[in-house]
Amino acid sequence: MAPSPSIFASMSKVRLSPSRVNDFNNCPQLYKYRAIDQLPEKISLDAERGTLVHSILHDLFDSPAAERTFLKAVELLPEIWSKQQEEKPELAALIPNSKEWSDRVYALLETYFELEQPQSFEATFREIHVELDLRDDVYLHGYVDRLDVAPSGEVRIVDYKTGKAPKPGWEDKALFQLRIYALVYWRTQGVIPKLLQLIYLGDGQILKNSPSESDLRAAENALMRVADDIIQATETNTWRPKPSRLCDWCSFKDICPAFKG
Ligand code: SF4
């Protein structure tokens, strides 16, 4: 199959992020639609709710420690939600019951306050962009929800999830995203983060892990393999659809070769 000139033009360097790696591993065709064609997608209310909760938890740490309460978080909601709707005016029509929507957000925030006491620590960095040239032809980056540096210098990387914790046996897959951030931190700062923490507000679980050097080297090797696979797919312009349960939520099902005809 002939390579696509437009794909080559945009792929002088492979740009990897945890989301794009996940896309490619889940379905190379999905990766192409998102990362290369950059096609628009349907609005996902779960994703919008996640964005709202993330923004509230981000802004909460602007307040002095003593004021970081559940009530403060609830107070932040209307303004942040208005801004989000201004950016996506079509959102309002998708939410017929705004009380139900707000109640769900309150429940997620309530769960957050059961799991952490934001009055008791400082968030050193929030929504921090981390990046690294993994190889001459591979750029790696991502946004870390929270990166806390303790007075002792120990580093904790935290990510909020509005869904539920993974089932037993799937923890490593979930932790891969944070290992990527830990790898970038290690390679750029020379320190391996002490703790990785996934906070699941959907069911009140916290998944914790202390990464070892070999964990991060394994993550690095896995990233290299994905990068090589993406380069090969690009050079041959071959993007294999990989049907799964994800197809039911995929914005591109109507144009996907796995479903056309
Ligand atoms: S519909 Fe399924 S197979 Fe097709 S691109 Fe989406 S996830 Fe991949």
Boltz pocket constraint, residues with backbone or C-beta under 6 A from the ligand:
constraints:
  - pocket:
      binder: B
      contacts: [[A, 26], [A, 27], [A, 29], [A, 30], [A, 241], [A, 242], [A, 243], [A, 244], [A, 246], [A, 247], [A, 250], [A, 251], [A, 252], [A, 253], [A, 256], [A, 257], [A, 258], [A, 259]]
      max_distance: 6.0
